[in-house]
Amino acid sequence: MQIELTEFSDGRWPWWIAGPALGMLVVGFFLVSNQPLGASGAYAETAKVLTGRKDAVSWRVWYLIGIPVGGFLGITLVGNGFDARTGYEPLVEAWNSNWIVGAVVLVGATVMGYGARMAGGCTSGHGICGTAQRSPASLAATGTFMAVAIATTFLLGLAGVK
């Protein structure tokens, strides 16, 4: 099997490489450490370390720090004219204010973090790590996320939203 370089020309890995690679990383990590590899768990463990709790798993602090540092190093080392953006440009255009968008993002992130904590993990944590562990709660949560996403997409399509 030969992979054409055009598959990587937009800077993203094809799903058929990235998906199995992520799956093998998650399952391999769980087999080696007997712990799930998740960002919201790393955030919670970082909070435990910062508050001095004795039951904190300190290596997760480095994992959490490594997410933005690794992303920054990746875009810096690639050096192919990466255009830094936030992804919130349409909101800034619509509301004409970085402050309003910043406040909305902060409130949204807080609510999302609270929801992830109440649900025992975030959507990707349940969908990737939890299902890899065959967790009934994660299977139910992932099924619910997917069903709601499909229903929402269907309803928005009926309403004419593209």
C-alpha positions in Angstrom: 0.0 0.0 0.0 1.4 3.4 -1.0 0.3 6.6 0.6 0.2 9.6 -1.7 1.7 12.7 -0.2 -1.4 14.7 -1.4 -3.3 13.0 1.5 -1.2 15.2 3.9 -1.1 18.4 1.8 -3.6 20.2 4.0 -1.7 19.4 7.2 -4.2 16.9 8.5 -3.8 13.1 8.7 -6.4 11.1 6.9 -9.0 9.6 9.2 -7.9 6.1 8.3 -4.5 6.8 9.8 -5.4 9.2 12.7 -8.3 7.1 14.0 -6.5 3.8 14.4 -3.3 5.6 15.7 -5.4 7.3 18.4 -7.1 4.1 19.3 -3.8 2.2 19.6 -2.4 5.0 21.8 -5.4 5.0 24.1 -5.6 1.2 24.5 -1.8 0.8 24.7 -1.6 3.5 27.4 -4.3 1.8 29.4 -2.6 -1.6 29.1 0.7 -0.1 30.3 -0.6 2.2 33.1 -4.0 0.9 33.9 -5.3 4.5 33.7 -7.3 6.3 31.0 -5.7 9.0 29.0 -8.0 12.0 29.0 -7.8 15.8 29.1 -10.5 16.5 31.6 -9.0 13.9 34.0 -5.6 15.7 33.5 -7.2 19.0 34.3 -8.8 17.5 37.5 -5.5 16.0 38.6 -3.7 19.3 38.0 -6.2 21.0 40.2 -5.5 18.4 42.9 -1.7 18.9 42.6 -2.2 22.7 42.8 -4.3 22.4 45.9 -1.9 20.0 47.6 -4.0 16.9 47.7 -2.1 13.8 48.5 -4.1 11.5 46.1 -3.1 13.5 43.0 -1.5 11.8 40.0 1.3 14.4 39.3 2.4 13.1 35.9 -1.0 14.3 34.5 0.1 17.9 35.1 2.8 17.4 32.5 0.3 15.8 30.1 -2.0 18.8 30.4 0.9 21.2 29.9 2.1 19.2 26.9 -1.1 19.6 25.0 -0.7 23.3 24.2 3.1 23.1 24.2 3.0 20.2 21.8 0.6 22.1 19.5 2.8 25.2 19.6 5.9 23.2 18.8 4.1 21.4 16.0 3.0 24.5 14.2 6.3 26.2 14.9 8.4 23.3 13.5 6.2 22.8 10.4 6.8 26.4 9.3 4.6 26.2 6.3 3.0 29.6 6.7 0.6 28.4 9.5 -2.2 31.0 9.9 -2.9 31.3 13.6 -6.6 31.6 14.4 -8.9 31.1 17.2 -11.9 29.5 15.4 -14.1 32.2 16.8 -13.8 34.6 14.0 -17.5 34.2 12.8 -18.6 35.1 16.4 -16.4 38.2 16.5 -17.8 39.2 13.1 -21.4 38.7 14.2 -21.1 40.4 17.6 -18.3 42.8 16.6 -16.6 42.5 19.9 -13.7 40.4 21.2 -14.9 41.0 24.8 -18.4 39.6 24.2 -17.0 36.6 22.5 -14.4 36.1 25.2 -17.1 36.3 27.9 -19.3 33.8 26.0 -16.3 31.4 25.5 -15.4 31.7 29.2 -19.0 31.0 30.4 -19.3 28.1 27.8 -16.0 26.6 28.9 -17.0 26.8 32.6 -20.4 25.2 31.9 -18.8 22.5 29.7 -16.1 21.8 32.4 -18.8 21.5 35.1 -20.8 19.2 32.8 -17.7 17.0 32.1 -17.0 16.8 35.8 -20.6 15.8 36.6 -20.6 13.2 33.8 -17.4 11.7 34.9 -15.5 12.9 31.8 -15.8 14.8 28.6 -17.4 13.6 25.3 -14.1 12.6 23.8 -13.0 11.0 27.1 -16.1 8.8 27.2 -16.1 8.2 23.4 -12.5 7.2 23.1 -11.1 6.1 26.5 -14.4 4.9 28.2 -15.5 2.8 25.2 -12.0 1.4 24.9 -12.4 0.2 28.5 -15.9 -1.2 27.7 -17.4 1.1 30.4 -21.2 0.8 30.4 -21.5 4.4 31.5 -19.3 5.6 28.7 -21.1 3.5 26.1 -24.4 5.0 27.3 -23.0 8.5 27.4 -21.4 8.2 23.9 -24.7 6.8 22.5 -26.5 9.7 24.0 -24.0 12.3 22.6 -24.3 10.8 19.2 -28.1 10.5 19.2 -28.5 14.1 20.3 -26.0 15.3 17.7 -27.7 13.4 14.9 -31.2 14.7 16.1 -29.9 18.3 16.4 -28.3 18.1 12.9 -31.6 16.7 11.5 -33.7 19.4 13.1 -31.4 22.2 12.0 -31.6 20.8 8.5 -35.4 20.9 8.6 -35.2 24.5 9.9 -33.0 25.4 6.9 -29.9 26.1 8.8 -26.7 25.1 6.9 
